[in-house]
C-alpha cells in the first residue's frame, strides 16, 4: 500500500507558523504547504472555500454556541459545497464530481423546452444532449440540503 501524503494549505500567519502548529502537524503526519508569499491569489481556492463557508454560516437564523452543534453546521455547509455547488475553477463541476470521477451534472442530457428546437443544435456552454423530445414542460424544484434553508439544492424535472 502506498504511503499517503497529507498536506494542510495555509499562509505563514502567526496562528499557523509557530511551534504549537508545527508540533500539531508533525503528530498527525501532515506537511504544511504555503501559498507563495506576497503573491495575490496563491491560495485563492481555499480562500474562496473559507469565504463561502462564512457566508453560508451567517445565513443561519441562530449561530449554535455549543461546539458540536457548530461543527455539525460547518460539516453540512462543507458537504453541500462539495456535492451541490458548481465551481467555475472546476469547469462548472462540483468538487465531488471531480474527486469521485463522476460525470459532471451540467454534461448530463438536458431538457429542451422549445418544441421545434433541433435536437443537435448547440445550447449554452457546455453543450449537452437533449433528454427525450424537445418541447419538455419542466418544473423547478428547490429543496434544502439537510433541511437547511440557506443550503439550496435546485433541480429541474419533467412534468405532464
Helices and strands as residue ranges (DSSP letters): E 6-10, H 19-27, E 30-34, H 44-58, H 67-84, G 88-90, H 95-99, G 105-107, E 137-144, G 145-147, E 152-159
